[in-house]
Amino acid sequence: MGFLFGLDNHVIIALVVAFYIAAGGQLLHVLFLSTRRDARPFSLIKLYEVLLFVHLLLAAGTANSIHSGYGVALFRLKAFSLPVESLLWVDAAAALLGLSLAIAYRRPVMTSEIALMALVTPPSIDMLGHLAPYLLIGDAAFFVFRVGAALTLDVRVGRRSVSRLSIIDSIWALPEGVICADDEGRILFMSDSMRSCLTALGFATDLSETRGLWEDLEKMARKAEGGVNAVLPEGVRLEISPDDTRLFMRDRVRLGHKEYRRMVAFDVTEEESINSDMERMNHLLDVANTELVAAVENAREVSRNEAILRMRSRVHDTVGQRLSILHRYLEDDDTDPEKLARVVELARTVVEDLAEPVDVDAEGALRAIGSSFSLVGITISVEGELPANPEVAIAFVDVVREAATNAAKHGQAHRVDVRLGESSGTYTLSVQNDGAAARGEVQEGTGFPSMRQTLSRVGGTLSIASTSPFTIEAQAPCAPVHEGEDQ
């Protein structure tokens, strides 16, 4: 290899620089291969790339020896130096390995570097003689290009694929804080998010161990009164700031061949906000439910009261009518068996008539009133037609029944005249009797309030004229307004 010492000094310096740059680039290339996600701990491709790095390191040492003028190509380190010629047999191993890989993976592009590695061996250099310096220059030029292309490809692959380095970067970028430590508490890894959370809680920014950290977090959660801070079965929940709530959880994770303690700070701010909104909604629902129960109970009470009032009205109307007829019949001392049978039938059917009617026939009810009072000598004449509206018609019939009962009971009347009509969108009813005229102010008992209540259900009104003849007048709109509606 003595032919190498005849090279120009500037060429030797360029070779030294080129080989050292290529060796450094090749080392980076090997590291990139190791960080790929699918990279195995050991592979023939990685071994081949390491042998290329050794080749470039030997070439850099040879060029440096020539530049230093040792007279012998040496691979020098601080502690020792070795002749390069014997070490170049590593290139022969690299050439054989490269050839097998090129055949196995069908990569003919490797032919040029395999041939170059085969030439840079002691026998080939001896055969080349004075051409050996050109081999060294070609070797430097080729590997500078080859290493540059490999690094460019590594950068492109790293941008579009997931590697071990990118996985670490993604952990750093996670909003959830992560910390890993060994069983002695020494921190192996801590993300910026976890460090920020712990710093905001009052821990040191240069925290280097985690012994007692979990217990301190639990004390903070128990010390706070109310709020979101709490020690839960799944972990410790702490409010870092008004806009940041974290749930700290811990477990054990295996990294490599060793287990470590891991703590993760999950961001549960939005979840806690949703929980707070749900609690408010549940409270509002509870209040609304209480108010609804009270309203339902009030409605039931109103319904019961209305049912009682309707029953009282029906008892008054039905029983009052039958008692008035029975009283008049007994006063008349009429011995007609047929009339007696009909009076007995009226008395017997009182309970049945008290039942709430499902479908009342107003015309039939009006005829029944006339038939019933005819038993005691009271004639009820009807002029006009009942209102077309069934509700108003039934209300008018109830007023006629009560008016006839009052005429028989209090006025000793023998005739009741009923007039029905309609004018200007209003139904009218007039009931007169020929009984004894009331003197002075009329004392209203149960009957008149009952008639007013009956009419009020259909939006009607009642007026009384106590002069002779005694007159009751009722009015109701053709489109009746029920109780509870705006009039």
C-alpha positions as CSV (number, residue, x, y, z in Angstrom):
1,M,0.0,0.0,0.0
2,G,3.1,2.2,-0.3
3,F,1.7,3.6,-3.6
4,L,-0.8,5.7,-1.6
5,F,2.0,7.9,-0.1
6,G,2.6,9.4,-3.6
7,L,-0.7,11.3,-3.5
8,D,-0.7,15.1,-3.5
9,N,-1.2,16.6,-0.1
10,H,-4.4,18.4,-1.1
11,V,-5.9,15.2,-2.5
12,I,-5.1,13.4,0.8
13,I,-6.8,16.2,2.8
14,A,-9.9,15.9,0.6
15,L,-9.9,12.1,1.1
16,V,-9.6,12.5,4.9
17,V,-12.6,14.9,5.0
18,A,-14.7,12.9,2.5
19,F,-14.2,9.6,4.4
20,Y,-14.9,11.1,7.8
21,I,-18.1,12.8,6.4
22,A,-19.1,9.5,4.8
23,A,-18.4,7.5,8.0
24,G,-20.5,10.0,10.1
25,G,-23.4,9.9,7.6
26,Q,-23.2,6.1,7.4
27,L,-23.5,6.0,11.2
28,L,-26.6,8.2,11.1
29,H,-28.0,5.8,8.4
30,V,-27.5,2.9,10.7
31,L,-29.3,4.7,13.5
32,F,-32.2,5.6,11.3
33,L,-32.6,1.9,10.4
34,S,-32.6,1.0,14.1
35,T,-35.4,3.5,14.8
36,R,-37.8,2.2,12.2
37,R,-40.9,0.6,13.8
38,D,-40.5,-2.7,11.9
39,A,-36.8,-2.9,12.6
40,R,-35.7,-6.1,14.4
41,P,-33.0,-6.1,17.0
42,F,-30.6,-8.0,14.7
43,S,-30.8,-8.4,10.9
44,L,-28.4,-9.1,8.1
45,I,-29.2,-5.8,6.4
46,K,-28.3,-3.9,9.5
47,L,-25.0,-6.0,9.9
48,Y,-24.1,-5.2,6.3
49,E,-24.7,-1.4,6.9
50,V,-22.5,-1.6,10.0
51,L,-19.7,-3.3,8.0
52,L,-19.9,-0.5,5.5
53,F,-19.4,2.0,8.4
54,V,-16.4,0.0,9.5
55,H,-15.0,0.1,5.9
56,L,-15.4,3.9,5.8
57,L,-13.8,4.2,9.2
58,L,-10.8,2.2,8.1
59,A,-10.5,4.3,4.9
60,A,-10.6,7.5,6.9
61,G,-7.9,6.1,9.2
62,T,-5.8,5.1,6.1
63,A,-6.1,8.6,4.6
64,N,-5.2,10.2,7.9
65,S,-2.1,8.0,8.2
66,I,-1.0,9.0,4.7
67,H,-1.5,12.7,5.6
68,S,0.5,12.3,8.8
69,G,3.4,10.7,7.0
70,Y,3.8,7.6,9.1
71,G,5.2,5.6,6.1
72,V,2.8,2.8,6.9
73,A,-1.0,2.8,6.6
74,L,-2.3,2.6,10.2
75,F,-5.6,2.7,11.9
76,R,-4.6,4.7,14.9
77,L,-6.5,5.3,18.2
78,K,-5.2,7.0,21.3
79,A,-4.3,3.8,23.0
80,F,-3.1,1.6,20.1
81,S,-2.5,1.5,16.3
82,L,-3.0,-1.4,13.9
83,P,-1.8,-2.0,10.3
84,V,-4.7,-1.2,8.0
85,E,-3.8,-4.0,5.5
86,S,-4.8,-6.8,7.8
87,L,-8.1,-5.0,8.8
88,L,-9.2,-4.6,5.2
89,W,-10.2,-8.3,5.1
90,V,-13.4,-6.9,6.7
91,D,-14.3,-5.6,3.2
92,A,-14.1,-9.1,1.9
93,A,-16.7,-10.2,4.5
94,A,-18.9,-7.2,3.6
95,A,-18.7,-8.0,-0.1
96,L,-19.8,-11.6,0.5
97,L,-22.7,-10.5,2.7
98,G,-23.7,-7.9,0.3
99,L,-23.7,-10.4,-2.6
100,S,-26.0,-12.8,-0.7
101,L,-28.4,-10.0,0.2
102,A,-28.5,-8.7,-3.4
103,I,-29.4,-12.3,-4.6
104,A,-31.9,-12.9,-1.8
105,Y,-33.7,-9.5,-2.2
106,R,-33.1,-9.3,-6.0
107,R,-31.4,-5.9,-5.8
108,P,-28.9,-5.6,-8.8
109,V,-28.3,-1.9,-7.8
110,M,-26.0,-3.3,-5.1
111,T,-23.6,-4.6,-7.7
112,S,-21.4,-1.5,-7.9
113,E,-20.8,-1.3,-4.1
114,I,-20.2,-5.0,-3.9
115,A,-17.6,-4.8,-6.6
116,L,-15.9,-1.8,-4.9
117,M,-15.8,-3.6,-1.6
118,A,-14.2,-6.6,-3.2
119,L,-11.5,-4.4,-4.8
120,V,-10.7,-2.8,-1.5
121,T,-9.0,-5.9,-0.1
122,P,-5.3,-6.6,0.4
123,P,-4.9,-8.9,-2.7
124,S,-6.8,-6.5,-5.0
125,I,-4.8,-3.5,-3.8
126,D,-1.5,-5.3,-4.4
127,M,-2.7,-6.3,-7.9
128,L,-3.6,-2.7,-8.8
129,G,-0.2,-1.4,-7.8
130,H,0.2,2.3,-8.8
131,L,-3.5,2.5,-9.6
132,A,-4.4,2.0,-5.9
133,P,-4.7,5.7,-5.2
134,Y,-7.4,6.0,-7.8
135,L,-9.3,3.2,-6.1
136,L,-9.2,5.2,-2.9
137,I,-10.4,8.3,-4.6
138,G,-13.2,6.3,-6.4
139,D,-14.1,4.7,-3.0
140,A,-14.5,8.1,-1.4
141,A,-16.6,9.5,-4.2
142,F,-18.9,6.6,-4.4
143,F,-19.7,6.3,-0.7
144,V,-20.2,10.1,-0.3
145,F,-22.9,9.8,-3.0
146,R,-24.2,6.5,-1.6
147,V,-24.5,7.8,2.0
148,G,-26.1,11.1,0.9
149,A,-28.7,9.2,-1.1
150,A,-29.4,6.8,1.9
151,L,-29.8,9.7,4.3
152,T,-32.2,11.5,1.9
153,L,-34.3,8.3,1.6
154,D,-34.3,8.0,5.4
155,V,-35.7,11.5,5.8
156,R,-38.4,10.8,3.3
157,V,-39.4,7.5,4.9
158,G,-39.3,9.1,8.3
159,R,-41.8,11.8,7.2
160,R,-44.4,9.4,5.8
161,S,-44.1,6.4,8.2
162,V,-44.2,5.8,12.0
163,S,-40.8,5.1,13.6
164,R,-39.7,4.7,17.1
165,L,-38.6,8.3,17.2
166,S,-42.0,9.5,15.9
167,I,-43.8,7.4,18.5
168,I,-41.7,9.2,21.2
169,D,-42.6,12.5,19.6
170,S,-46.3,11.6,19.6
171,I,-46.1,10.8,23.3
172,W,-44.5,14.2,24.0
173,A,-47.3,15.8,22.0
174,L,-50.1,14.1,23.8
175,P,-52.4,16.4,25.9
176,E,-52.4,13.6,28.6
177,G,-49.4,13.8,30.9
178,V,-47.3,10.6,31.1
179,I,-44.5,9.7,33.6
180,C,-42.6,6.4,33.9
181,A,-40.3,5.6,36.8
182,D,-38.6,2.5,38.2
183,D,-39.5,0.9,41.5
184,E,-37.0,3.2,43.4
185,G,-38.9,6.2,42.0
186,R,-36.2,7.3,39.5
187,I,-37.9,8.9,36.5
188,L,-37.3,7.3,33.2
189,F,-39.6,9.5,31.1
190,M,-41.9,12.5,31.8
191,S,-43.8,14.4,29.2
192,D,-44.1,18.2,29.2
193,S,-47.8,17.9,29.8
194,M,-47.2,15.9,33.0
195,R,-44.5,18.3,34.2
196,S,-46.8,21.3,33.6
197,C,-49.6,19.6,35.6
198,L,-47.3,18.8,38.5
199,T,-45.8,22.3,38.5
200,A,-49.3,23.9,38.6
201,L,-50.0,21.8,41.6
202,G,-47.0,23.1,43.4
203,F,-44.4,20.4,42.7
204,A,-40.8,21.3,41.8
205,T,-40.1,21.9,38.1
206,D,-36.9,19.8,38.4
207,L,-38.7,16.8,39.9
208,S,-36.4,13.8,39.5
209,E,-38.1,11.1,41.4
210,T,-41.7,10.0,42.1
211,R,-41.4,8.5,45.6
212,G,-44.4,9.8,47.6
213,L,-45.9,11.6,44.6
214,W,-49.1,9.5,44.5
215,E,-49.7,10.0,48.3
216,D,-49.2,13.7,47.9
217,L,-51.9,13.8,45.1
218,E,-54.3,11.9,47.3
219,K,-53.7,14.4,50.2
220,M,-54.4,17.3,47.9
221,A,-57.7,15.7,46.7
222,R,-58.9,14.9,50.3
223,K,-57.9,18.3,51.6
224,A,-60.0,20.3,49.1
225,E,-63.6,20.7,50.2
226,G,-66.3,20.2,47.5
227,G,-65.6,20.9,43.9
228,V,-64.4,18.3,41.5
229,N,-61.4,17.2,43.6
230,A,-61.8,13.6,44.9
231,V,-60.1,10.3,45.5
232,L,-62.0,7.8,43.3
233,P,-61.7,4.1,42.9
234,E,-60.1,4.6,39.5
235,G,-57.7,7.3,40.5
236,V,-57.3,10.9,41.9
237,R,-59.2,13.8,40.3
238,L,-57.7,17.2,40.7
239,E,-58.6,20.7,39.4
240,I,-55.3,22.1,37.9
241,S,-57.0,25.3,36.9
242,P,-60.6,26.6,36.3
243,D,-60.2,25.3,32.7
244,D,-58.2,22.1,33.3
245,T,-59.3,19.1,35.4
246,R,-57.2,16.0,35.4
247,L,-57.8,12.4,36.5
248,F,-54.5,10.8,37.6
249,M,-54.3,7.0,37.2
250,R,-51.4,4.7,37.8
251,D,-50.4,1.2,36.7
252,R,-47.4,-0.9,35.7
253,V,-46.0,-1.2,32.2
254,R,-43.3,-3.4,30.7
255,L,-40.6,-1.5,28.7
256,G,-38.1,-3.9,27.1
257,H,-37.4,-6.5,29.7
258,K,-38.2,-4.5,32.8
259,E,-41.4,-3.3,34.5
260,Y,-41.9,0.3,35.4
261,R,-44.5,2.4,37.2
262,R,-46.6,4.6,35.0
263,M,-48.8,7.5,35.8
264,V,-51.1,9.2,33.4
265,A,-53.0,12.5,33.8
266,F,-56.1,12.3,31.7
267,D,-57.8,15.5,30.7
268,V,-61.4,15.2,32.0
269,T,-62.4,18.9,31.9
270,E,-65.1,18.4,29.3
271,E,-66.4,15.3,31.0
272,E,-66.7,17.1,34.3
273,S,-68.4,20.0,32.6
274,I,-71.0,17.6,31.1
275,N,-71.4,15.9,34.5
276,S,-72.1,19.3,36.1
277,D,-74.6,20.2,33.4
278,M,-76.3,16.8,34.0
279,E,-76.4,17.4,37.7
280,R,-78.1,20.8,37.2
281,M,-80.6,19.2,34.7
282,N,-81.3,16.4,37.2
283,H,-81.9,19.0,39.9
284,L,-84.3,21.0,37.6
285,L,-86.0,17.7,36.7
286,D,-86.5,16.9,40.3
287,V,-88.0,20.3,41.0
288,A,-90.2,20.0,37.9
289,N,-91.2,16.5,39.0
290,T,-92.1,17.8,42.5
291,E,-94.2,20.6,41.0
292,L,-95.8,18.2,38.6
293,V,-96.8,15.8,41.4
294,A,-98.2,18.7,43.4
295,A,-100.1,19.9,40.3
296,V,-101.5,16.4,39.7
297,E,-102.5,16.1,43.3
298,N,-104.2,19.5,43.0
299,A,-105.9,18.5,39.8
300,R,-107.2,15.3,41.6
301,E,-108.4,17.4,44.5
302,V,-110.2,19.8,42.1
303,S,-111.6,16.8,40.3
304,R,-112.8,15.3,43.5
305,N,-114.4,18.6,44.6
306,E,-116.0,19.0,41.2
307,A,-117.4,15.4,41.4
308,I,-118.7,16.2,44.9
309,L,-120.4,19.4,43.6
310,R,-121.9,17.6,40.7
311,M,-123.2,14.8,42.9
312,R,-124.7,17.4,45.4
313,S,-126.3,19.1,42.4
314,R,-127.7,15.9,41.1
315,V,-128.9,14.8,44.6
316,H,-130.6,18.2,45.0
317,D,-132.2,18.1,41.6
318,T,-133.3,14.5,41.5
319,V,-134.2,14.0,45.2
320,G,-135.7,17.5,45.5
321,Q,-137.9,16.9,42.4
322,R,-139.1,13.5,43.7
323,L,-139.8,14.8,47.2
324,S,-141.7,17.8,45.9
325,I,-143.9,15.6,43.7
326,L,-144.4,13.2,46.6
327,H,-145.3,16.0,49.0
328,R,-147.8,17.5,46.6
329,Y,-149.3,14.2,45.9
330,L,-149.8,13.5,49.6
331,E,-151.3,17.0,50.1
332,D,-153.8,16.5,47.3
333,D,-155.0,13.3,48.9
334,D,-155.5,11.7,45.5
335,T,-156.5,8.1,45.6
336,D,-156.1,7.3,41.9
337,P,-154.3,3.9,41.9
338,E,-152.5,4.6,38.6
339,K,-151.1,7.9,39.8
340,L,-150.0,6.2,43.0
341,A,-148.2,3.5,41.1
342,R,-146.3,6.1,39.0
343,V,-145.4,8.1,42.2
344,V,-144.1,4.9,43.8
345,E,-142.1,4.2,40.7
346,L,-140.6,7.7,40.8
347,A,-139.6,7.2,44.4
348,R,-138.1,3.8,43.7
349,T,-135.9,4.9,40.9
350,V,-134.2,7.8,42.8
351,V,-130.9,5.9,43.4
352,E,-130.7,4.8,39.7
353,D,-131.3,8.4,38.5
354,L,-128.4,9.6,40.7
355,A,-125.9,7.8,38.6
356,E,-123.8,10.0,36.2
357,P,-125.5,9.9,32.9
358,V,-123.3,8.9,29.9
359,D,-125.4,10.2,27.1
360,V,-128.3,12.5,28.1
361,D,-131.3,13.0,25.8
362,A,-132.3,16.6,26.5
363,E,-135.6,16.3,24.7
364,G,-136.5,13.1,26.5
365,A,-135.5,14.5,29.9
366,L,-137.7,17.6,29.3
367,R,-140.7,15.4,28.4
368,A,-140.0,13.3,31.5
369,I,-140.1,16.4,33.7
370,G,-143.5,17.3,32.3
371,S,-144.8,13.8,32.8
372,S,-143.5,13.6,36.4
373,F,-145.1,16.9,37.5
374,S,-148.4,16.1,35.8
375,L,-148.9,13.4,38.5
376,V,-149.5,16.2,41.1
377,G,-151.5,18.5,38.8
378,I,-148.8,20.7,37.6
379,T,-148.8,21.4,33.8
380,I,-145.6,22.2,32.2
381,S,-146.0,23.8,28.8
382,V,-143.0,24.3,26.5
383,E,-142.8,26.9,23.7
384,G,-139.9,26.9,21.3
385,E,-137.0,24.4,20.7
386,L,-134.2,23.4,22.9
387,P,-130.7,24.8,21.8
388,A,-128.9,22.9,19.1
389,N,-125.8,22.8,21.3
390,P,-126.3,19.7,23.5
391,E,-124.4,21.1,26.5
392,V,-126.5,24.2,26.6
393,A,-129.7,22.1,26.0
394,I,-128.9,19.9,29.0
395,A,-128.1,22.9,31.2
396,F,-131.5,24.5,30.3
397,V,-133.3,21.2,31.1
398,D,-131.6,21.2,34.5
399,V,-132.8,24.8,35.1
400,V,-136.4,23.8,34.1
401,R,-136.3,20.9,36.5
402,E,-135.1,23.0,39.4
403,A,-137.6,25.8,38.5
404,A,-140.5,23.4,38.4
405,T,-139.4,21.8,41.7
406,N,-139.3,25.3,43.3
407,A,-142.7,26.1,41.9
408,A,-144.2,22.9,43.3
409,K,-142.5,23.2,46.6
410,H,-142.6,26.8,47.5
411,G,-145.2,28.4,45.1
412,Q,-148.0,25.9,45.2
413,A,-148.1,26.5,41.4
414,H,-150.4,24.5,39.0
415,R,-148.8,25.8,35.8
416,V,-145.2,26.3,34.6
417,D,-144.6,28.0,31.3
418,V,-141.3,27.4,29.5
419,R,-140.2,29.6,26.6
420,L,-137.1,28.8,24.6
421,G,-135.5,31.0,21.9
422,E,-132.4,32.3,20.2
423,S,-131.4,35.8,19.3
424,S,-128.2,37.6,18.4
425,G,-126.0,34.6,19.0
426,T,-127.6,33.9,22.5
427,Y,-129.9,31.1,23.7
428,T,-132.6,32.3,26.0
429,L,-134.8,30.5,28.5
430,S,-137.7,31.9,30.5
431,V,-139.6,29.9,33.2
432,Q,-142.8,31.3,34.8
433,N,-145.2,29.8,37.2
434,D,-148.7,30.9,38.5
435,G,-147.9,30.2,42.1
436,A,-148.0,32.6,45.0
437,A,-145.7,35.5,44.2
438,A,-142.8,36.0,46.6
439,R,-142.8,39.0,48.7
440,G,-139.8,41.0,49.2
441,E,-136.3,39.8,48.4
442,V,-135.9,36.2,47.3
443,Q,-134.0,34.0,49.8
444,E,-131.7,31.8,47.8
445,G,-131.2,28.3,49.1
446,T,-129.6,25.4,47.3
447,G,-131.6,25.6,44.2
448,F,-130.6,29.0,42.7
449,P,-126.8,28.5,43.3
450,S,-127.2,25.1,41.7
451,M,-128.8,26.6,38.6
452,R,-126.1,29.3,38.4
453,Q,-123.4,26.7,38.6
454,T,-125.0,24.6,35.9
455,L,-125.2,27.6,33.6
456,S,-121.7,28.8,34.4
457,R,-120.3,25.6,32.9
458,V,-121.6,26.7,29.5
459,G,-120.9,30.4,30.0
460,G,-124.5,31.3,30.9
461,T,-126.1,33.6,33.4
462,L,-129.3,33.5,35.5
463,S,-131.7,36.3,36.6
464,I,-134.8,36.1,38.9
465,A,-137.9,38.3,38.8
466,S,-139.9,37.8,42.1
467,T,-142.9,39.8,40.8
468,S,-146.1,38.0,39.7
469,P,-145.7,35.9,37.7
470,F,-142.5,34.5,39.3
471,T,-140.0,34.4,36.5
472,I,-136.6,32.8,36.0
473,E,-134.6,33.9,33.0
474,A,-131.4,32.2,31.7
475,Q,-129.0,33.1,28.8
476,A,-126.1,31.2,27.3
477,P,-124.0,31.9,24.2
478,C,-124.5,29.8,21.2
479,A,-120.8,28.8,21.3
480,P,-120.6,28.0,25.1
481,V,-117.6,29.0,27.1
482,H,-116.7,26.3,29.7
483,E,-115.5,27.0,33.2
484,G,-111.8,27.8,33.3
485,E,-111.7,29.3,29.8
486,D,-111.3,33.0,29.1
487,Q,-114.6,34.8,28.6
